[in-house]
Amino acid sequence: MAIIFDDKKSINDYLKKPDIHPESFTSLCKRQTVGLKLVSDDMEQEKKEQEEVAKLLEKRFERKKKLLFDNLDLILRHKDEILETPRYANIDAHYAIKGGGCYVGPISTSKHYNFAGTLVNINLKLGELLELWDNEQFKIPCKCGSTAVIHYFSGSPLSGGSIATSICPNCKEQIHNIRGRSFGKYMGHLLLKMRESTEKVAKSVTAQWTLAESEYEKKVAEGHSSCWYRKGAEFHGDGKSCDLETMINELQLKEFAQQQ
């Protein structure tokens, strides 16, 4: 009998005990008498709306992924410029690479954190993705003579075996069934880049808050009332962000101008 592993689940999913607490008949009767549901209609509506938003985002990310791959040659030509330009390097690119395997489940390239009731998403950034693709583990020669980059991998942490898929920036050909590479190295490099993305965000927030505290103390010393004035008034972000579509358009315009 064949054993089939679901690489969409991690080992924790298999080991986790079901969080089910049977309701007594007496409690059931009392709850139904007062018209209470274990899952209210409002909760169901919220869940439905969240699912609709998730489907819309999935379509959006698929469009962005296609756009990135269609312009991969342009992006790689300007790799150094992108890495040196924060508004380019910090563009969300979590949808461009996926991975996972038996027992570990899918590798998340988008992390969600809750800080004081505020949800913060930290995604794999374009800069980290380009650095990942610059690693030999994620490169493979294409028959057209160019170098393809791996954008999907799966495997087993037990055997270390893997299978991957790449795309060529030149001919746009997909190369499937890439084998013979360490699954652990795929995982290690990707997780490292995700942690670098997290560190970058955390350091940026810390730096901005330190600056806000400094500005607050300065203005209080200048006579601003500390009764109505708070440090949060001086807390700012990194400025307007850039999206993939804008960056591609700017790079195309730059190349066009250089050809004139």
C-alpha positions as CSV (number, residue, x, y, z in Angstrom):
1,M,0.0,0.0,0.0
2,A,1.4,3.4,-1.0
3,I,1.8,6.1,1.6
4,I,0.8,9.5,0.3
5,F,2.0,12.6,2.0
6,D,0.2,15.9,1.7
7,D,2.9,18.6,1.3
8,K,0.3,21.3,2.1
9,K,0.5,20.2,5.7
10,S,3.3,20.3,8.2
11,I,4.1,17.6,10.8
12,N,2.4,19.8,13.4
13,D,-0.9,19.5,11.5
14,Y,-0.7,15.7,11.8
15,L,0.3,15.7,15.4
16,K,-2.2,18.4,16.6
17,K,-5.1,17.0,18.6
18,P,-8.5,18.2,17.5
19,D,-9.8,21.0,19.6
20,I,-13.2,19.6,20.1
21,H,-15.1,19.8,23.4
22,P,-18.5,18.0,23.2
23,E,-21.4,20.0,24.3
24,S,-23.7,18.4,26.9
25,F,-27.4,17.9,26.0
26,T,-28.4,20.3,28.8
27,S,-26.2,23.0,27.6
28,L,-27.4,22.5,24.0
29,C,-31.1,22.8,25.1
30,K,-30.4,26.0,27.1
31,R,-28.4,27.6,24.3
32,Q,-31.1,26.8,21.7
33,T,-33.8,28.2,24.1
34,V,-32.1,31.6,24.2
35,G,-31.4,31.5,20.4
36,L,-27.6,31.4,20.6
37,K,-25.5,29.7,18.0
38,L,-22.0,28.3,18.4
39,V,-21.2,30.2,15.2
40,S,-23.3,33.3,14.7
41,D,-24.6,34.6,11.4
42,D,-22.3,37.6,11.7
43,M,-19.3,35.3,12.2
44,E,-20.3,33.4,9.1
45,Q,-20.7,36.6,7.1
46,E,-17.3,37.8,8.2
47,K,-15.8,34.5,7.2
48,K,-17.5,34.6,3.8
49,E,-16.2,38.2,3.2
50,Q,-12.7,37.2,4.2
51,E,-12.8,34.3,1.7
52,E,-14.0,36.6,-1.1
53,V,-11.2,39.0,-0.3
54,A,-8.7,36.1,-0.3
55,K,-9.9,35.0,-3.7
56,L,-9.5,38.5,-5.1
57,L,-6.0,38.8,-3.7
58,E,-5.1,35.4,-5.2
59,K,-6.1,36.6,-8.6
60,R,-4.2,39.8,-8.1
61,F,-1.0,38.0,-7.1
62,E,-1.3,35.6,-10.1
63,R,-1.5,38.7,-12.4
64,K,1.6,40.2,-10.7
65,K,3.4,36.9,-11.0
66,K,2.8,36.7,-14.7
67,L,3.8,40.4,-15.1
68,L,7.1,39.7,-13.2
69,F,7.9,36.6,-15.2
70,D,7.1,38.4,-18.5
71,N,9.5,41.2,-17.6
72,L,12.1,39.0,-15.9
73,D,14.8,39.9,-18.4
74,L,14.2,43.6,-17.8
75,I,14.3,43.1,-14.0
76,L,17.5,41.1,-14.1
77,R,19.2,43.6,-16.4
78,H,18.5,46.2,-13.7
79,K,19.3,44.0,-10.7
80,D,22.0,46.2,-9.3
81,E,19.9,49.3,-9.6
82,I,16.9,47.6,-7.9
83,L,19.1,46.4,-5.0
84,E,20.5,49.9,-4.6
85,T,17.1,51.6,-4.7
86,P,15.0,50.9,-1.5
87,R,11.7,51.8,-3.1
88,Y,12.4,49.1,-5.7
89,A,14.1,46.5,-3.5
90,N,11.3,46.7,-0.9
91,I,8.5,45.8,-3.4
92,D,6.4,42.8,-2.4
93,A,7.4,39.7,-4.4
94,H,6.2,36.9,-2.1
95,Y,4.0,35.4,-4.9
96,A,7.0,34.8,-7.2
97,I,8.4,31.8,-5.5
98,K,6.9,28.9,-3.6
99,G,8.2,25.8,-1.9
100,G,7.4,23.1,0.5
101,G,7.4,19.4,1.2
102,C,6.6,16.4,3.3
103,Y,6.2,17.1,7.0
104,V,7.2,20.8,6.7
105,G,4.2,21.9,4.6
106,P,4.3,24.9,2.3
107,I,7.0,27.6,3.0
108,S,5.3,30.8,3.7
109,T,6.8,33.8,2.0
110,S,4.3,36.1,3.7
111,K,4.1,36.3,7.5
112,H,1.3,37.9,9.5
113,Y,1.8,39.5,12.9
114,N,-0.6,41.0,15.4
115,F,0.7,44.0,17.3
116,A,-1.8,45.6,19.7
117,G,-4.6,44.6,17.5
118,T,-2.9,45.9,14.3
119,L,-2.2,43.2,11.7
120,V,1.2,43.6,10.0
121,N,2.2,41.6,6.9
122,I,5.9,41.0,6.2
123,N,6.5,39.6,2.7
124,L,9.5,38.4,0.8
125,K,10.8,41.5,-1.0
126,L,12.0,41.9,-4.5
127,G,15.5,42.6,-3.3
128,E,15.7,39.4,-1.3
129,L,14.2,37.4,-4.2
130,L,16.9,38.7,-6.6
131,E,19.6,37.8,-4.1
132,L,18.0,34.4,-3.8
133,W,18.1,33.9,-7.6
134,D,21.7,35.0,-7.6
135,N,22.5,31.8,-5.6
136,E,23.7,28.8,-7.6
137,Q,21.1,26.7,-5.9
138,F,18.4,28.6,-7.7
139,K,20.1,28.7,-11.1
140,I,20.1,26.3,-14.0
141,P,21.3,26.5,-17.6
142,C,18.5,26.9,-20.3
143,K,18.8,25.3,-23.7
144,C,18.6,28.8,-25.2
145,G,22.0,29.6,-23.6
146,S,20.6,31.8,-20.9
147,T,20.3,31.0,-17.2
148,A,16.9,30.1,-15.8
149,V,15.9,30.7,-12.2
150,I,14.0,28.3,-10.0
151,H,10.6,29.6,-8.7
152,Y,9.1,26.5,-7.3
153,F,10.5,23.5,-5.4
154,S,9.2,20.6,-3.3
155,G,10.8,17.6,-1.6
156,S,11.4,15.8,1.6
157,P,13.6,16.8,4.6
158,L,14.1,13.1,5.3
159,S,15.6,12.0,2.1
160,G,16.8,15.4,1.1
161,G,15.5,14.8,-2.5
162,S,13.7,17.5,-4.4
163,I,12.0,18.5,-7.6
164,A,11.9,22.0,-8.9
165,T,10.6,24.2,-11.8
166,S,12.4,27.2,-13.3
167,I,11.7,29.9,-15.8
168,C,14.2,31.4,-18.3
169,P,14.2,35.2,-18.5
170,N,15.3,35.1,-22.1
171,C,13.0,32.6,-23.9
172,K,10.4,32.4,-21.1
173,E,10.6,28.6,-21.2
174,Q,9.6,26.7,-18.1
175,I,12.0,23.9,-17.1
176,H,10.3,21.2,-15.1
177,N,11.4,18.1,-13.1
178,I,14.7,19.6,-12.0
179,R,16.2,17.0,-9.6
180,G,19.4,16.2,-7.8
181,R,19.5,19.3,-5.6
182,S,19.3,19.4,-1.8
183,F,15.9,20.2,-0.5
184,G,17.5,21.5,2.7
185,K,19.4,24.1,0.8
186,Y,16.3,25.3,-1.0
187,M,14.6,25.6,2.4
188,G,17.6,27.2,4.1
189,H,18.2,29.9,1.6
190,L,14.5,30.8,1.3
191,L,14.0,30.9,5.1
192,L,17.1,33.0,5.5
193,K,15.8,35.6,3.0
194,M,12.4,35.7,4.7
195,R,14.1,36.4,8.0
196,E,16.1,39.2,6.4
197,S,12.9,40.7,5.3
198,T,11.5,40.5,8.8
199,E,14.7,42.0,10.2
200,K,14.5,44.9,7.7
201,V,11.0,45.8,8.7
202,A,11.7,45.5,12.4
203,K,14.8,47.7,12.2
204,S,12.9,50.3,10.1
205,V,10.1,50.5,12.7
206,T,12.6,50.7,15.5
207,A,14.6,53.4,13.8
208,Q,11.5,55.5,13.0
209,W,10.3,55.2,16.6
210,T,13.7,56.2,18.0
211,L,13.5,59.3,15.7
212,A,10.0,60.0,16.9
213,E,11.1,59.9,20.5
214,S,14.0,62.3,19.7
215,E,11.7,64.8,17.9
216,Y,9.2,64.6,20.8
217,E,11.8,65.4,23.4
218,K,13.1,68.2,21.3
219,K,9.7,69.8,20.9
220,V,8.8,69.4,24.5
221,A,12.0,71.2,25.4
222,E,11.0,74.0,23.0
223,G,7.8,74.5,25.0
224,H,5.2,72.3,23.4
225,S,2.6,71.1,25.9
226,S,3.2,67.5,26.9
227,C,-0.4,67.3,28.0
228,W,-1.8,67.0,24.5
229,Y,1.3,66.1,22.6
230,R,2.6,62.6,22.3
231,K,5.5,60.8,20.7
232,G,3.1,59.2,18.2
233,A,2.7,62.5,16.5
234,E,6.3,62.3,15.3
235,F,6.1,58.7,14.1
236,H,6.3,58.3,10.4
237,G,6.9,55.6,7.8
238,D,9.5,55.3,5.1
239,G,7.5,57.4,2.6
240,K,5.4,56.3,-0.4
241,S,6.0,52.8,-1.4
242,C,6.5,51.6,-5.0
243,D,4.6,48.7,-6.7
244,L,5.8,46.3,-9.4
245,E,3.8,47.9,-12.1
246,T,5.4,51.3,-11.5
247,M,8.9,50.0,-11.3
248,I,8.6,48.1,-14.6
249,N,7.2,51.1,-16.3
250,E,10.0,53.3,-15.0
251,L,12.7,50.9,-16.1
252,Q,11.1,50.6,-19.5
253,L,11.0,54.4,-19.9
254,K,14.7,54.6,-18.8
255,E,15.8,52.0,-21.4
256,F,13.8,53.8,-24.1
257,A,15.4,57.1,-23.2
258,Q,18.9,55.6,-23.4
259,Q,18.2,54.2,-26.9
260,Q,17.3,57.7,-28.2
